[in-house]
Amino acid sequence: MSKFLIFLKSLFFPKECLDCGMLGEFICSDCLKKIPIRPSKPPEKIRYQDYLDQVHVASFYANQILAKLIDLYKFHYQENLGTILSQIAIDYLKKNQLTATLADFILIPLPLHRRRYLERGFNQSQIIAQNIKQYLNAPLIDDSLIRTKYTKHQTKLNMNKRLKNISGVFSITNKQKIIGKKILLIDDVVTTGASLNEAAKILRQNGAIKVIGLVLAKN
Ligand SMILES: [Zn+2]
């Protein structure tokens, strides 16, 4: 369905819970509770994470409710679902008592290329980062790591192509904001970790002393 059709549909049909069908919201509070929060240990293994000290994965993509929510959020123009999804990441931080550990970190959302941003209308990672910022009361820097190369959707590529596709796509525009910083790099979903790792690499090359990833789920 096109974004416009989805928009029209949303005007004429009330929202319903994507799991139980109850009218009112995309997800009702009971079904939201069916999305499990992961323990932080043992950490989820990510294929490419050489430049990341750690990757925190808040929940499970195998959970159908979460997978549907993420899909609606990203590909069907439902920006407001960002708040609900952010809560899953925040619950993960709470449950695993990571709030104090991350007290001196700055938050950086994985950037979209400007063209992709215009296509989608929002950066899904930035919205999650903004909500986490409010919870952690940490600075959010979204003007220093940018994506300078437009790439194909990673999901359509195999592993080797993913690595080639992602190499050199990020740039740093303001090194002063990165030097000496501990960074919590935020994205919605991790698959191989190629993008997250590439971003961590350039952040480290520009003086970041620690880079930890935080994502909602591993696909
Ligand atoms: Zn429900």
Boltz pocket constraint, residues with backbone or C-beta under 6 A from the ligand:
constraints:
  - pocket:
      binder: B
      contacts: [[A, 17], [A, 18], [A, 19], [A, 20], [A, 21], [A, 22], [A, 27], [A, 28], [A, 29], [A, 30], [A, 31], [A, 32]]
      max_distance: 6.0
